[in-house]
């Protein structure tokens, strides 16, 4: 059975003329005739009486017409409802949001979006080990809808891309539990003067080190550095720090670090010692769901 044959049967019953019905259906009269013959063969009875100019329904055809109309109406309704219920394309996030320390943020974000009726599913892409320019390539190519980072990109570099500031994220210190600074409730940058800092090296982390080093130099903090290859947040959770100092954003205080018996996380009090947290997206792709997501990110990270 071909469902469209019922529509053609209905149209021929309406026009009672092969030429008029075929014009309405945008098929040839011969094609329409073949399809009606197939429908008659399927039911084993004649559905139309034919003459040279017009056709008329037989008694069997009149019975089938009522059912054919219901069948075709049900089919059209199913098409409309399937189209309206099709799940919208997911919003794809890339950047810092895939690390283990961001799980709580993402849970809050999902709840925020759900409570506000966001219409698109949120998907986290595995792209945290990509350099910023590679992340932006995903964004501009349409493979990502939203790139969250610590101020690593400027919109002027990428036409059509908008970069919004979410918040300034304070930085904190992670040291070995045996380090004399480990017992402090907080420290100032002057307490870290002359220390050896972990220089995280990797596609995504090297630019972050450059930002951090500029902050230390701007504040006149003499320091040494020890390069460590890092591919993801998971790598620095297992670092053996020794006498080195690790600086990370406060919102990346992963539970493994906070609760570790081998390390201590200590806030740094200096005002302005922070990373700017930003979100980038292609302006032409902005919709209600993406705006809700960005509002949710701001809410989650700022706690407002």
C-alpha beads as a LAMMPS data file, in Angstrom:
LAMMPS data file: protein, C-alpha beads

304 atoms
303 bonds

1 atom types
1 bond types

-500.0 500.0 xlo xhi
-500.0 500.0 ylo yhi
-500.0 500.0 zlo zhi

Masses

1 110.0

Atoms # bond

1 1 1 0.000 0.000 0.000
2 1 1 1.199 3.502 -0.883
3 1 1 -0.346 6.103 1.427
4 1 1 -0.351 8.790 -1.262
5 1 1 -2.712 6.645 -3.378
6 1 1 -5.478 7.484 -0.891
7 1 1 -4.892 11.208 -1.427
8 1 1 -5.058 10.688 -5.200
9 1 1 -8.253 8.638 -4.799
10 1 1 -9.817 11.483 -2.745
11 1 1 -8.840 14.107 -5.346
12 1 1 -10.230 12.069 -8.237
13 1 1 -13.494 11.575 -6.338
14 1 1 -13.590 15.352 -5.802
15 1 1 -12.924 16.417 -9.407
16 1 1 -14.465 13.361 -11.158
17 1 1 -11.997 14.048 -13.963
18 1 1 -8.534 12.557 -14.469
19 1 1 -7.045 15.679 -16.065
20 1 1 -8.291 18.090 -13.368
21 1 1 -7.310 15.738 -10.532
22 1 1 -3.845 15.112 -11.990
23 1 1 -3.266 18.862 -12.351
24 1 1 -4.178 19.395 -8.682
25 1 1 -1.848 16.561 -7.690
26 1 1 0.966 17.662 -10.054
27 1 1 1.229 14.238 -11.662
28 1 1 0.335 13.010 -15.136
29 1 1 -3.132 11.555 -15.934
30 1 1 -1.501 8.249 -16.907
31 1 1 0.320 8.046 -13.541
32 1 1 -2.913 8.796 -11.700
33 1 1 -4.683 6.097 -13.689
34 1 1 -1.997 3.528 -12.795
35 1 1 -2.261 4.383 -9.100
36 1 1 -6.060 4.095 -9.091
37 1 1 -5.743 0.736 -10.870
38 1 1 -3.315 -0.380 -8.137
39 1 1 -5.747 0.696 -5.418
40 1 1 -8.586 -1.195 -7.147
41 1 1 -6.384 -4.270 -7.394
42 1 1 -5.562 -3.977 -3.702
43 1 1 -9.267 -3.986 -2.728
44 1 1 -10.324 -6.374 -5.501
45 1 1 -13.120 -4.155 -6.767
46 1 1 -13.777 -1.250 -9.117
47 1 1 -13.813 2.112 -7.354
48 1 1 -14.797 4.309 -10.318
49 1 1 -17.015 4.049 -13.373
50 1 1 -15.127 5.634 -16.272
51 1 1 -16.146 7.302 -19.497
52 1 1 -14.201 9.510 -21.904
53 1 1 -14.781 12.777 -20.010
54 1 1 -15.685 11.984 -16.433
55 1 1 -15.574 9.318 -13.759
56 1 1 -17.976 8.521 -10.936
57 1 1 -17.683 6.550 -7.745
58 1 1 -19.024 3.039 -7.600
59 1 1 -20.839 1.840 -4.481
60 1 1 -17.554 0.331 -3.266
61 1 1 -15.765 3.582 -4.060
62 1 1 -18.259 5.554 -1.983
63 1 1 -17.625 3.239 0.978
64 1 1 -13.854 3.562 0.615
65 1 1 -14.003 7.366 0.293
66 1 1 -15.066 7.811 3.922
67 1 1 -12.220 5.612 5.140
68 1 1 -9.694 7.130 2.739
69 1 1 -10.429 10.609 4.081
70 1 1 -9.909 9.426 7.676
71 1 1 -6.709 7.600 6.719
72 1 1 -5.268 10.637 4.924
73 1 1 -6.289 13.072 7.693
74 1 1 -4.686 10.826 10.314
75 1 1 -1.526 10.582 8.240
76 1 1 -1.264 14.385 7.824
77 1 1 -1.893 14.877 11.559
78 1 1 0.864 12.415 12.412
79 1 1 3.295 14.319 10.162
80 1 1 2.457 17.628 11.880
81 1 1 2.754 16.197 15.372
82 1 1 6.006 14.412 14.609
83 1 1 7.468 17.658 13.255
84 1 1 6.434 19.635 16.342
85 1 1 7.692 16.990 18.771
86 1 1 11.080 16.503 17.135
87 1 1 13.796 17.326 19.675
88 1 1 15.527 20.615 18.828
89 1 1 19.221 20.490 18.083
90 1 1 21.290 20.460 21.240
91 1 1 23.318 23.445 22.439
92 1 1 26.954 22.366 22.454
93 1 1 29.267 23.855 25.087
94 1 1 33.041 23.720 24.936
95 1 1 35.812 25.130 27.074
96 1 1 36.439 24.843 30.789
97 1 1 33.032 23.343 31.604
98 1 1 33.994 19.696 31.078
99 1 1 36.505 19.308 33.937
100 1 1 35.649 17.276 37.048
101 1 1 35.564 20.432 39.144
102 1 1 32.748 21.765 36.988
103 1 1 30.317 18.902 37.651
104 1 1 28.483 20.865 40.366
105 1 1 28.297 23.906 38.087
106 1 1 26.830 21.841 35.288
107 1 1 24.241 20.247 37.595
108 1 1 23.154 23.730 38.697
109 1 1 23.123 24.929 35.090
110 1 1 20.944 22.021 33.947
111 1 1 18.443 22.749 36.731
112 1 1 18.467 26.478 35.911
113 1 1 17.764 25.778 32.232
114 1 1 15.053 23.218 32.996
115 1 1 13.241 25.546 35.420
116 1 1 13.123 28.237 32.740
117 1 1 11.808 25.953 30.051
118 1 1 14.902 25.874 27.840
119 1 1 13.890 24.138 24.636
120 1 1 17.260 22.733 23.596
121 1 1 19.218 19.961 25.250
122 1 1 22.633 20.927 26.646
123 1 1 25.584 18.894 25.367
124 1 1 29.156 19.121 26.669
125 1 1 31.745 18.503 23.947
126 1 1 35.015 16.829 24.821
127 1 1 37.303 19.669 23.739
128 1 1 39.001 20.814 26.942
129 1 1 42.480 19.928 25.703
130 1 1 42.201 22.133 22.605
131 1 1 43.995 25.454 22.283
132 1 1 41.789 28.578 22.324
133 1 1 42.094 29.105 18.571
134 1 1 40.972 25.498 18.015
135 1 1 38.035 26.044 20.345
136 1 1 37.075 29.124 18.342
137 1 1 37.304 27.128 15.121
138 1 1 34.683 24.766 16.570
139 1 1 32.535 27.781 17.413
140 1 1 32.752 29.503 14.029
141 1 1 32.225 26.230 12.143
142 1 1 29.005 25.525 14.039
143 1 1 30.317 22.474 15.920
144 1 1 30.103 24.457 19.163
145 1 1 27.482 27.018 20.199
146 1 1 29.130 28.400 23.305
147 1 1 32.779 28.589 24.387
148 1 1 33.504 29.296 28.065
149 1 1 37.054 30.385 28.878
150 1 1 39.240 32.521 31.087
151 1 1 39.499 35.540 28.809
152 1 1 41.611 33.814 26.177
153 1 1 39.863 35.270 23.124
154 1 1 38.872 38.704 21.867
155 1 1 35.865 39.208 19.612
156 1 1 37.880 41.525 17.350
157 1 1 39.874 38.502 16.194
158 1 1 36.762 36.671 15.000
159 1 1 34.157 38.603 12.947
160 1 1 30.595 37.774 13.951
161 1 1 31.645 36.390 17.350
162 1 1 30.533 38.107 20.548
163 1 1 32.499 37.669 23.788
164 1 1 30.649 38.431 27.027
165 1 1 32.232 38.861 30.442
166 1 1 30.633 36.569 33.020
167 1 1 32.663 37.428 36.113
168 1 1 36.189 37.806 37.513
169 1 1 37.200 34.543 39.151
170 1 1 39.583 34.930 42.151
171 1 1 42.644 32.701 42.176
172 1 1 43.745 30.411 44.966
173 1 1 46.891 28.542 45.918
174 1 1 47.357 24.799 46.114
175 1 1 50.391 23.539 48.056
176 1 1 51.615 20.296 49.530
177 1 1 50.133 19.551 52.941
178 1 1 53.637 19.781 54.476
179 1 1 54.225 23.271 53.081
180 1 1 54.308 25.926 55.876
181 1 1 51.634 27.894 53.993
182 1 1 49.241 24.941 53.995
183 1 1 47.827 25.781 57.421
184 1 1 46.999 29.399 56.517
185 1 1 43.343 30.409 56.120
186 1 1 44.413 32.800 53.362
187 1 1 47.590 34.254 51.868
188 1 1 48.704 37.381 50.075
189 1 1 50.837 37.393 46.958
190 1 1 53.721 38.778 48.996
191 1 1 53.718 35.486 50.925
192 1 1 54.479 33.686 47.647
193 1 1 57.384 35.890 46.631
194 1 1 60.353 33.849 45.468
195 1 1 58.321 30.648 45.227
196 1 1 58.425 28.086 42.448
197 1 1 55.140 27.935 40.546
198 1 1 53.785 25.042 38.529
199 1 1 53.842 26.152 34.903
200 1 1 51.125 24.045 33.296
201 1 1 52.108 23.317 29.698
202 1 1 49.557 22.130 27.172
203 1 1 47.400 23.404 24.297
204 1 1 44.820 24.958 26.611
205 1 1 46.928 25.596 29.721
206 1 1 49.929 27.400 28.220
207 1 1 47.885 30.555 27.445
208 1 1 46.572 30.463 31.019
209 1 1 50.114 30.419 32.345
210 1 1 50.867 33.515 30.252
211 1 1 47.940 35.337 31.891
212 1 1 49.076 34.221 35.340
213 1 1 52.693 35.204 34.716
214 1 1 51.587 38.668 33.576
215 1 1 49.566 39.048 36.793
216 1 1 52.577 38.094 38.919
217 1 1 54.888 40.445 37.038
218 1 1 52.402 43.327 37.236
219 1 1 52.428 42.936 41.009
220 1 1 56.195 42.636 41.197
221 1 1 56.234 39.086 42.573
222 1 1 59.609 37.447 41.827
223 1 1 59.195 33.764 41.133
224 1 1 60.557 30.678 39.453
225 1 1 58.572 28.149 37.454
226 1 1 58.637 24.422 36.825
227 1 1 56.986 23.293 33.544
228 1 1 54.597 20.364 33.855
229 1 1 52.811 18.833 30.859
230 1 1 49.059 18.966 31.470
231 1 1 46.424 17.774 29.012
232 1 1 43.314 18.140 31.165
233 1 1 42.107 19.138 34.602
234 1 1 42.417 15.512 35.648
235 1 1 46.197 15.726 35.252
236 1 1 46.840 18.450 37.791
237 1 1 44.607 16.765 40.376
238 1 1 47.243 14.072 40.752
239 1 1 50.347 16.285 40.755
240 1 1 53.012 15.657 43.357
241 1 1 53.590 19.292 44.267
242 1 1 56.628 18.984 46.514
243 1 1 57.706 22.561 47.275
244 1 1 55.960 24.010 44.224
245 1 1 52.895 26.255 44.212
246 1 1 49.911 25.621 41.951
247 1 1 47.598 28.542 41.162
248 1 1 44.071 27.733 39.977
249 1 1 40.740 29.596 39.821
250 1 1 38.702 29.240 42.996
251 1 1 35.784 27.708 41.149
252 1 1 38.112 24.906 40.082
253 1 1 38.745 23.796 43.657
254 1 1 37.923 20.204 42.866
255 1 1 36.695 18.025 45.706
256 1 1 39.757 15.817 45.207
257 1 1 42.008 18.782 46.054
258 1 1 39.915 20.230 48.864
259 1 1 39.597 16.876 50.593
260 1 1 43.052 15.555 49.820
261 1 1 45.303 14.642 52.719
262 1 1 48.301 15.449 50.509
263 1 1 47.475 19.046 49.530
264 1 1 45.817 22.197 50.805
265 1 1 43.770 24.830 48.944
266 1 1 44.232 28.370 50.292
267 1 1 42.484 31.552 49.022
268 1 1 44.640 34.470 47.815
269 1 1 43.364 37.756 49.241
270 1 1 44.848 40.280 46.796
271 1 1 42.108 42.254 45.073
272 1 1 42.101 41.927 41.299
273 1 1 44.228 38.770 41.274
274 1 1 41.768 36.905 39.086
275 1 1 40.984 35.439 35.693
276 1 1 38.185 37.052 33.638
277 1 1 35.633 34.356 32.869
278 1 1 34.072 34.897 29.447
279 1 1 31.613 33.228 27.114
280 1 1 31.847 33.448 23.322
281 1 1 29.171 32.702 20.734
282 1 1 28.266 33.546 17.146
283 1 1 25.791 36.436 17.288
284 1 1 23.709 35.252 14.328
285 1 1 22.979 31.972 16.142
286 1 1 21.627 33.598 19.282
287 1 1 18.165 32.361 20.260
288 1 1 16.055 32.190 23.422
289 1 1 17.593 28.913 24.557
290 1 1 21.186 30.064 24.073
291 1 1 20.474 33.318 25.922
292 1 1 18.957 31.324 28.783
293 1 1 22.066 29.159 28.858
294 1 1 24.391 32.170 29.041
295 1 1 22.265 33.690 31.806
296 1 1 22.503 30.344 33.585
297 1 1 26.285 30.291 33.287
298 1 1 26.480 33.772 34.793
299 1 1 24.171 32.680 37.610
300 1 1 26.118 29.481 38.302
301 1 1 29.578 31.053 38.386
302 1 1 28.651 34.250 40.201
303 1 1 26.225 32.653 42.620
304 1 1 23.725 35.473 42.032

Bonds

1 1 1 2
2 1 2 3
3 1 3 4
4 1 4 5
5 1 5 6
6 1 6 7
7 1 7 8
8 1 8 9
9 1 9 10
10 1 10 11
11 1 11 12
12 1 12 13
13 1 13 14
14 1 14 15
15 1 15 16
16 1 16 17
17 1 17 18
18 1 18 19
19 1 19 20
20 1 20 21
21 1 21 22
22 1 22 23
23 1 23 24
24 1 24 25
25 1 25 26
26 1 26 27
27 1 27 28
28 1 28 29
29 1 29 30
30 1 30 31
31 1 31 32
32 1 32 33
33 1 33 34
34 1 34 35
35 1 35 36
36 1 36 37
37 1 37 38
38 1 38 39
39 1 39 40
40 1 40 41
41 1 41 42
42 1 42 43
43 1 43 44
44 1 44 45
45 1 45 46
46 1 46 47
47 1 47 48
48 1 48 49
49 1 49 50
50 1 50 51
51 1 51 52
52 1 52 53
53 1 53 54
54 1 54 55
55 1 55 56
56 1 56 57
57 1 57 58
58 1 58 59
59 1 59 60
60 1 60 61
61 1 61 62
62 1 62 63
63 1 63 64
64 1 64 65
65 1 65 66
66 1 66 67
67 1 67 68
68 1 68 69
69 1 69 70
70 1 70 71
71 1 71 72
72 1 72 73
73 1 73 74
74 1 74 75
75 1 75 76
76 1 76 77
77 1 77 78
78 1 78 79
79 1 79 80
80 1 80 81
81 1 81 82
82 1 82 83
83 1 83 84
84 1 84 85
85 1 85 86
86 1 86 87
87 1 87 88
88 1 88 89
89 1 89 90
90 1 90 91
91 1 91 92
92 1 92 93
93 1 93 94
94 1 94 95
95 1 95 96
96 1 96 97
97 1 97 98
98 1 98 99
99 1 99 100
100 1 100 101
101 1 101 102
102 1 102 103
103 1 103 104
104 1 104 105
105 1 105 106
106 1 106 107
107 1 107 108
108 1 108 109
109 1 109 110
110 1 110 111
111 1 111 112
112 1 112 113
113 1 113 114
114 1 114 115
115 1 115 116
116 1 116 117
117 1 117 118
118 1 118 119
119 1 119 120
120 1 120 121
121 1 121 122
122 1 122 123
123 1 123 124
124 1 124 125
125 1 125 126
126 1 126 127
127 1 127 128
128 1 128 129
129 1 129 130
130 1 130 131
131 1 131 132
132 1 132 133
133 1 133 134
134 1 134 135
135 1 135 136
136 1 136 137
137 1 137 138
138 1 138 139
139 1 139 140
140 1 140 141
141 1 141 142
142 1 142 143
143 1 143 144
144 1 144 145
145 1 145 146
146 1 146 147
147 1 147 148
148 1 148 149
149 1 149 150
150 1 150 151
151 1 151 152
152 1 152 153
153 1 153 154
154 1 154 155
155 1 155 156
156 1 156 157
157 1 157 158
158 1 158 159
159 1 159 160
160 1 160 161
161 1 161 162
162 1 162 163
163 1 163 164
164 1 164 165
165 1 165 166
166 1 166 167
167 1 167 168
168 1 168 169
169 1 169 170
170 1 170 171
171 1 171 172
172 1 172 173
173 1 173 174
174 1 174 175
175 1 175 176
176 1 176 177
177 1 177 178
178 1 178 179
179 1 179 180
180 1 180 181
181 1 181 182
182 1 182 183
183 1 183 184
184 1 184 185
185 1 185 186
186 1 186 187
187 1 187 188
188 1 188 189
189 1 189 190
190 1 190 191
191 1 191 192
192 1 192 193
193 1 193 194
194 1 194 195
195 1 195 196
196 1 196 197
197 1 197 198
198 1 198 199
199 1 199 200
200 1 200 201
201 1 201 202
202 1 202 203
203 1 203 204
204 1 204 205
205 1 205 206
206 1 206 207
207 1 207 208
208 1 208 209
209 1 209 210
210 1 210 211
211 1 211 212
212 1 212 213
213 1 213 214
214 1 214 215
215 1 215 216
216 1 216 217
217 1 217 218
218 1 218 219
219 1 219 220
220 1 220 221
221 1 221 222
222 1 222 223
223 1 223 224
224 1 224 225
225 1 225 226
226 1 226 227
227 1 227 228
228 1 228 229
229 1 229 230
230 1 230 231
231 1 231 232
232 1 232 233
233 1 233 234
234 1 234 235
235 1 235 236
236 1 236 237
237 1 237 238
238 1 238 239
239 1 239 240
240 1 240 241
241 1 241 242
242 1 242 243
243 1 243 244
244 1 244 245
245 1 245 246
246 1 246 247
247 1 247 248
248 1 248 249
249 1 249 250
250 1 250 251
251 1 251 252
252 1 252 253
253 1 253 254
254 1 254 255
255 1 255 256
256 1 256 257
257 1 257 258
258 1 258 259
259 1 259 260
260 1 260 261
261 1 261 262
262 1 262 263
263 1 263 264
264 1 264 265
265 1 265 266
266 1 266 267
267 1 267 268
268 1 268 269
269 1 269 270
270 1 270 271
271 1 271 272
272 1 272 273
273 1 273 274
274 1 274 275
275 1 275 276
276 1 276 277
277 1 277 278
278 1 278 279
279 1 279 280
280 1 280 281
281 1 281 282
282 1 282 283
283 1 283 284
284 1 284 285
285 1 285 286
286 1 286 287
287 1 287 288
288 1 288 289
289 1 289 290
290 1 290 291
291 1 291 292
292 1 292 293
293 1 293 294
294 1 294 295
295 1 295 296
296 1 296 297
297 1 297 298
298 1 298 299
299 1 299 300
300 1 300 301
301 1 301 302
302 1 302 303
303 1 303 304
